[in-house]
């Protein structure tokens, strides 16, 4: 299987993140048999976006262990500094599939072209509150770094809500994940809430982890998403993609060492750190539940109330109901 990896830079402007995506080169295509549903699947590459952290380990495992090929599809993984950039590329039609967190996907879904097929991961541990060494209590925080419109911003809001701290008393600084540890080190921010490896990077630069998001009542959903236009013509390939990701997620849980090694090979995350992250999350491809929908409705309310989106996202419109069940059962 041919594979091209392009690492895209982060560009930020206010609440909007500019998109930097390399043009996709041409590729040969053919038709072949594959997938448990026994359908004829296109061998045209499926352009899959991934981030550069261990949350994407099922993608790296599926790639390196041949699970995409086992399901009869040709996946072309493209790396982005964060999942939100990949979602932007998905909306623009430059990616076909990928995965990202709930607030990020919901916030961008108002622009259209996104469908969510399944849950890939849940955790109340991977996102952590990182603070300067001298801070010992949440009430001492006056400046928080956030990645606008992402899990980071939603988690920060949940932190303040949990501890009854008025948002008006906090200064929010917008930045990308790699910028947060240096900003903390320089004293430009007091804290940030982010996923690994950025909490550990913050510790390396003199910060400390004060708590995990579960400590203030927040756990997130990581979703498998596809471009809606691509999905309309590639349901069988999308089902095979879900099954391959299910195998990847199961392998992460069953063989963390292998998953950590595959992750290091792809994005240079130290094995010890990936093992820690894998231990802190549940990797399992599954359908959305009623509880998931209730939670996503709350996130949607937050996004429109904070004016992160002009219109309220609709989780029920985003999710392709019943697709995961049929895909996992090999009925598509």
Helices and strands as residue ranges (DSSP letters): E 11-13, E 16-18, E 31-33, E 40-42, E 46-50, G 54-56, H 57-64, H 67-70, E 75-79, H 83-91, E 97-101, H 102-109, E 114-123, E 128-131, G 138-140, E 143-146, H 151-162, G 167-169, E 171-174, H 177-186, E 191-194, H 198-204, E 208-212, G 213-216, E 220-227, H 228-233, H 235-254, H 256-267, H 271-280, E 282-286, H 290-305, H 315-318, H 323-328
